[in-house]
Amino acid sequence: MRLLTRLRTWWHAIARRGRVRDQVEEELQFHIDAYVDDLIRRGIPEEKARRQARIEIGRPDTQGERYRKAIGLGLFDEIGGDLRYGFRALLRNPGVSCIAILSLAIGIGATVAMFSLIYAVLLHPFPYASSSRIVNPVLINERQPDVVTWFTVPGAQWKTFRRAACIASVLGFNSTQMEVTGSGIPEGVDATYLTGNANSFFGVHPLLGRNIQPFDTHSHQPVVVLNYRFWQQRFNGNTSVIGHALQLDHRDYTIVGVMPRSFTFDDTIGTADVYLPRASGNDEKLALLPWIRLKKGVSRVSANQELNSLVHQFAQQYPQRYPKQFRVKLQPILAPFEHSTGHTLFLLFAGVVFLLLIGCANCSILFLARGAARTHELSVRVALGASRWRIVRQLLVESVFLAFAGAALGIVVSYWLAQLPLQLSPSSFPPESSIHINIPILCFSVGLAIASGILFGLAPALRLSQSETGTSIQSVSNRASKGHRSLHVLVSVQVAITLLLMATASIAMGAFLQIMQSPLGYNPRHVLQIGIMMHWRNPNEWRRIKSRDDRAAYIDQIRSAIARVPGVLSVAIGTNATPPDHGAPQKVETSRNGRQEPALVMTVGQHYFQTLDIPVLRGHIWSSVENARGDGVAVVNESFVRHYLDGRNVLGQEIRIPKMKSNAPLLAASPDSSGWREIVAVVADARNSGLEAPAKPAVYVPYSTFIPPFAQYEIRTRTAPLLLLPAVRKAVASVASDQQVSRGAYDLEQAVRQDPQWQRQRLFSVLFGVFSAMALLLAIAGLMSVVWFSVSRRTTEFGIRLALGATRTNILWVAARATLLSAGLGILFGSLAAALLRTFLGSWMKSGHASLVGLINVAVLLATFMLAACLLPARRAATVDPMNALRNE
């Protein structure tokens, strides 16, 4: 009851503070007036009576304070006073306050943002139900263990595969190109067929309508589900689209659903525009790629063993579908992104943790230096009667106020920094990734910042409680020379971590500069790339261009029409030759003895090298007549000559591509497509395996040799390529009015910059550069603060030194010496740590720029900044007027 009574009294006093104060003052004034009247009746004059009454009873405001202390509210009043005094004290030193708040804000914001990114990209990127149990089965060729290939399961084997003991559910899918027809020029779309269990497998609620259901695979009315992006582009986000018809390949499909923005299946083979149902029947020609959800409690190791045995049984029935020696491996669906960005993201997270430590250390340095400068003030307050607890509480209020301000600003910064990586490099992360601020790591970072503020904010009070007040309030010169070991240790640690971050940033920037400066071997500037998909689903159209000769003539007609567009300089044809990552890996025989070597094979037209500015080093490119025939000629690159041929006698040598033939119904290959070919030219190496790897051996053959149902055109223009896209579409339509142009038309120069390797290295170089720059600024601010506080405390000492004949250069050295020594030790230890870790950092970031020269350059740069940070505020000591300094005493 006493506790409830006390709480009720507090609530009454706080909630009705003004009224209670008035009541207390009114009551006290009543007693004062009554006592005055009593004194007057005793014969004491009124003036004297009022004075005596105020002395004996006390003033109303003083009695009001006693009343609040009596009911337990005195502490709240004192804390309120401490808050007001602390706020005014911080305003008197705005530079120190701003630096401390920004230090914490930068550290907290970067740490929270980076962990939120890692959580969204590597820990929980997919919106699918039980995504941690979803795996992608792949084949590992034992002869080429680094090569990972997907495999399909034919319809006849699907039921057997689905009944495996380790599988809870299996999704079948495959992708294709379709056309939106019925509204002008056909528009190409990426379509993905899904088995009927798509809705239950993904467990993602559609934005509108529904997802594919089992009954859709047997329905007489075809249905389609739209991707969010396609819905926005095609239907402008119209919410009444459900039930409308979408014509694909001249067939009407009913729109039954729209998926949410976060659903972008399937990232690994390209995000689809539309999703269609596909039954997993007994058709041998119908093969689906599988995704598997494992049963609860089933490990990937045991599932690997079971599925490996099962797929080897399939290989005995259909040996042509599988390598001779292989094994099955279950990959997490996140594996492609973990491989490309995982290590570096964790390295970035370690960097921002260091940045948070630098921010806390910087704030601690400011607190310690400021507390040391206030030693005299605190000693005077103790001498005037302030308790140790009151001093501690005052400093605690100030430090916690700064910590909370820094934490609040850090939360705001984290929201911006969390989105920065996705804006810099969206292709480096799963499109499903939705970044939200991670609450646990936010609480941890804020707690660390507040703990740092409390710990180091109280250090001056703890030191004061161990010293004699009389000594502390003596002459400033007696207090000036004593060093602070903890302060200099923090400076050294801060500088060491800063150097480590800068060294890591130099490695990342070096890798990105290598990609930017390395010659591509071709000129992507002013080149437009488009693709066309032939109408193989339309029997009438397909019959017209089914043969190889008719198909080659059709492709060349379109090339000629595009070449006549004003502003077009040249047009090249290729079916798998769009850089920077192109070509089909094949085995090539380089002599009659049957020896085969791996190379990339590209089918192109005779204008390909001219259009992309690939130099012809020896020989000549095949003629139009040879291109129409397609067989008997080939062009190789320098890398092929260097690895497999005698460099002096290349022209005229023969090579053969044994597997350049196919019985697939959609391919058109000449009877001699796999025969011997004469090398008629050698061209310069062009990057064909990404931007980081050197060019691989490559063979170019005429596209008319081996024609799939699609073709690509590289178009060199006079001006910005995308400006000519409408004219190019009209030119294609002039040959065939219903021929669609791929939605993937793009500027080749922009495509190079959108390459995942280019984007990834740019992202890491920018982020590491930003974080290391932040660390450098914090370290500079910390050092300048230490020197500035030291100079302000030692003003009298420097004045006496100058009065006794010391030179200003000597004063400058004395003022900056201790801090320079601490910074030098930090650079030394940071350099040693970076030297030990440089190989590790280079391998994790896939960079060959972890050299000692780069580390030395970073150390020299940091030393220059540290020297400037120490000497600039130290100049104040060299300009001290001795007379003013003595008066300051």
C-alpha positions, 0 to 999 in steps of 0.5 A: 500500500505504501508503494501505491500511495507513493506512486499516486502521490507522484502522479498527482504531483507530476500531472497537476504540477502547476496546481499543486505548486499554487496550493503549496504556496497558498498554504505557506502564505496563509501560515506566514500571514497568520504568524505576522498577525500574531507578531503584530498583536505582540507589539512588533512592528509590521515590517519587522514582523513580516521579516521575522516570519519569513526567516522562521517559516521560510520562503514559499518557493523554498518550502515548495522544494522541501515539499517535493523532496519530502514526497520523493520528487526532488531527484526528478527536479535535479535531473531536470536541472542537470538536463538543462545545464548539460544542454547549455554546456553542450551548446557552449562547445558546439564543435565538440558536440557536433563531432561526437554526435556525427561520429556515433551517427556514422558508425551506427548508421553504417553498421545497421545499414550493412547488416540489414543488407546482409540479412536481406541478401544473404540470410533471408532474401527470398519471400518463399515459404521455408526458403532455407529448405529449397534447393536447386539440384545440379550436375557436376561433371567429374571430368570438369568439376568446376562446371556446374550444369542444370538438368531436366527431368523428363515427364516419364521420370517426373513421378519417380523423382517426385516420390523420393523419400527426401523430397517434401515438394518439387516444382517443375519449370522451364523458360521460353520466349513468347510474343504478345500479339493482337496489338500492332507489332508483336512484343517479345516476352519472357515466359516461365512454365510452372507445374500446378503446385506453384502456389503451395510451393512458393507460398507467396500471396499474389498482389491481385487474383491468384497464383497457378493452381493444380487444376490450371494444368488441365483446364481448357481455358489457358490462364496466365499470371503476370509479373509485377514489372510486366503488369506495370509496364504493359497495363500501367498498374491497372487493378481491374486487369484480372479476367482480361485476356492477354494474347500470347503467340496468337492465343488468348490467355485469361489473366488470373493473377498479378504477383507482388513486387518481391516475387521475381522467379527465376533470378538464375535464368532471368526474371519472367514476364508471365507465368503459365501452367504446365502439366508434368505428364508422361511426355518424353519430350517434355522435360522440366527443370526441378526445384526441390523443397526438402522434408524437415530434418533431412540434411543436404548430405543425405538428400544428395546420396538418395538423389544421386542414386536416383538420377544415375538410374535415369542416366542408364535409361537416357544416357544421351542426357547426362555426362559419362561421369557425374554426381548430383549436388544440391545447391541452396537457391542462394548459392549464385549470390553467395559465391559472387558477393557473399565474402565481400559483403561480410568483409564490408560488414567487418569494415563497418563494425570497425567504423562503429568502433572508430566512431565510439573511440572518437566520441570517447576521445572527445569525452576524455579530452573535454573531461580533462579540460573541465577538471578545474571546473569540477573541482571548484564545484566539489569545493563549493559543496557538490557531492561526488554523485551529483558530479557523476550524474551531471556528466552522465546526463551530458554523455547520455544526451550526446549518445542518444542524439548520435543514435537518433541521427544514426537511425536516419542515416541507416535508412539512406545507407541501406538503400545505397548498395541496391541503387549502385548495383541492383544486379549484384543482389537477388531482385526479391531482396527487400531491405528493412532496418534490422531491429536487433542489430540496431539495438546492439549498435545504439546500446554500444554507442550509449555504453561508450558515452556512459563509460567514457563520459564518466571517466573524468568524474571517476578520476576526480573522485580519486584526486585531492580537490585542493590539488585540482584547483591549483594553478593550471600549469600544475595540471597541464603537463600530466598525460592521459595514457587512455587517450593516446591508446584510443588515438592509436587504435583509431588510426590503426583501424582507419589504415586497415579500412583504407588499405581494403578500400585501395584493394577494391578500387584497384580491382575496379580500375583494372576492369575499367582500364583493361582493353576489351578488344572491341568497341562497344560505343554507339552499338545497339544490340537487338534480338528476334525470335522466329515464329516457330509456334506458327506452323504457316510462318515456320514452314516458310523459314524452316529450312537453313537456306530460307532462314539464312535469307530471312535473317539477311533480309532483316539485316539489309533493312536495318542497314538502310536506316539513316544513322546506321553505319553497319550491321552484324549478325550473330546468334551467340556472340554478344560480348562481354560473356559469349560463345558456346563451349565446344571441343575443337579438333586442331589436327587430323590425329583426333586431338580435341581442345576446348574453345568458345565457338561463335556463329557470326556474319562477315560484318561482325568484326567490322561492326565491333571494331575487332582488328583482323591481324592476318588473313581475310574474313570470309566473303558473302558467298562463303557466308551463304555456304557456311561451311569450310571456313573459320576465323580464330583469335590470338588466344587460340593460336597461342594455345593450340597452333603454330603461330607461324603457319596458322592460315590454311590450317584446318580445324573441326568442331565435331559436335556442331550438329543437332537433330533438334527440330528447331535448329537448321544445320548444314550437312557439313557443319561438323566437317573440316574448316580452313582458318582464313583469318586471325583476329585480336582477342576480345573479352569473351568470358566476362570483364575480369578474365582474359579472353579464352580461345575462340573460333568464329564460323559463319552463322548460316552453318548452324541457325537456331530459331533466333538471331542477334543484331549488333548495329553501329550507329552515328548517335546514341543507339537507343534513339534509333530503336523505333526506326529499327523496329519499323525496318524489321516490320517492313520485312515481316509485319508480325516479327517482334523485336526482343524487349531486351534491346540495349546499348552495348556500352551500357550493357558492359557497365551493367555487367555483374562483374563491373557492377560488383566491383564498382559497388565494393570500391564505392562502399569501401571508399565511402567507409574508409573516407568516413573513418579518415574524417573521424580520425582527423576530427579525433586527433584535432580535438585532442591537440586542441584540448591539449593546447587550450589546457596548456596555454599558461605553460606555452606562454611561460616557455615563450617568455623564457625564450622557446622558439615557436617551432619548439612550441609547435613540436611540444604541442603536437608531439604526444598525439603525433607519436600515438598516431605514428604507432597506430599507423605502424600497427595498422600497416603490420595488420594490413600486410599480414591480411593483404593476401586474405583480403585480395582473395576474398575480394577476387582482386590481384591488387593487394600489393605492398606498394599500395599499402605503402601509398595508403600509409603515406597518405594517412600519415600526411593527413594525421600530420596535418590534423596534429599541426593545424590546431597546434599552431594555436600554441605557437601564437600564444601571447606570453602576457595574455597567457600569464593573465589567464593564470 
